[in-house]
Amino acid sequence: MKTRITEIFGIKYPIILPGMSWISTPELVAAVCNAGGTGYLATGPLNPEQTRQAIRRIRELTDKPFGAGCTLIMPGAKENAEVMLEEEIPIINVSLGKCDWIAERAHKYGGKVITTVVNEKHAMAAERQGADALQVTGHEAAAHGGQITTFVLIPAIVEKVNIPVVAVGGIADGRGMVAALALGAEGVGMGTRMSMTKESPLHDKTIQAQIEAGIDDTIYSKRFDGIHCRVLKTKSAEKAVKKGMSLPRAMIQSYKISREMDLPYIKLALSVLVQGPKMVMQLAHFASAFDKIKVATEKGDLDYGVQLIGQSQGLINDVPSVKEIMDRTVKEAKAAQKKLGTQLI
Ligand SMILES: Cc1cc2nc3c(=O)[nH]c(=O)nc-3n(C[C@H](O)[C@H](O)[C@H](O)COP(=O)(O)O)c2cc1C
């Protein structure tokens, strides 16, 4: 397959594993890279030293191009981005922040920057800031998809920028891939699909719950972590959304997180406070969600935990290996293209 994304990233298939906390680990990233795509290490729960070790582990597992993600508003994300630049990783995926300084430094060693956006305004800003590509996340996606569906968002953004676009949100197979390419994307990202594979560390109980769930068994709400977010519809998710965020609980959670990530709490609290009251509330929301997502992912606990998931869970009924997914997606895409060739005459 050949698109600007395969050319820029130096990969065989334009298929990407997006960053998923506790799931996009070195093992899963390397499995996708070795199968012809590429993947981003999720660094949200990692401190700089853990990020460095994880990058080195990926390099032991694959000699193919890989990436890592940094959600710039999160505490510790800038420090993690520094590690990515020091380690000269091939691809840096930036979200929720300006990518200019990262792009400038990455370009010096030949690295590429792909910025995640959910609207036209941010897409054009990322291009101006020096991004090499955009990851455009539609409404169907797990976690922080925007208000507009992939089907409308991709052509709208492709019209407005010159850099290539990777479509993310609702894509779980080769049919979805061909549809995204027809809309003007030059690559696809599959989070929900890749989280349900043999190599994924996602707990079996949670995978099973997702297999049983349908396309409408998700909740999309701002009340879970402060930004519109899609999660698996469970009693605990409904409760979390109804209850909203409590500041005292969030402060306790953020203390636990600072200990887990080995970040001094005072440093975390100060970095939050200097960003202003809106940001304090946002980070308190993230802190409150952090623990719930972690236990659903690692322990399969959906009584307290809440799982991030996309609508495409309703299209997924099996747990194959990453290589099987990649080979199948490519085969399905070629079959869909052939079928279209017989229809569009
Ligand atoms: C289990 C799971 C965990 C995720 N964790 C994160 C995360 O920590 N940070 C983030 O920005 N996006 C996260 N995402 C969203 C993905 O990066 C990606 O945008 C999304 O999965 C794409 O949509 P899809 O699931 O329809 O393929 C997560 C997605 C899933 C399924």
The ligand as an ORCA input file, in Angstrom:
! r2SCAN-3c Opt
* xyz 0 1
  C      -9.006      1.140     25.932
  C      -8.646      2.454     25.343
  C      -7.809      3.318     26.051
  C      -7.501      4.572     25.525
  N      -6.677      5.398     26.218
  C      -6.397      6.627     25.712
  C      -5.537      7.511     26.411
  O      -5.010      7.176     27.464
  N      -5.303      8.750     25.895
  C      -5.874      9.150     24.709
  O      -5.662     10.283     24.274
  N      -6.685      8.319     24.008
  C      -6.946      7.079     24.481
  N      -7.747      6.230     23.775
  C      -8.270      6.676     22.464
  C      -7.391      6.208     21.294
  O      -6.141      6.853     21.333
  C      -8.057      6.483     19.937
  O      -8.258      7.858     19.757
  C      -9.380      5.764     19.775
  O      -9.320      4.456     20.282
  C      -9.757      5.698     18.296
  O     -11.068      5.294     18.078
  P     -11.526      3.758     17.923
  O     -11.476      3.219     19.294
  O     -12.890      3.866     17.354
  O     -10.561      3.059     17.022
  C      -8.043      4.962     24.272
  C      -8.844      4.065     23.567
  C      -9.146      2.828     24.082
  C     -10.012      1.872     23.295
*
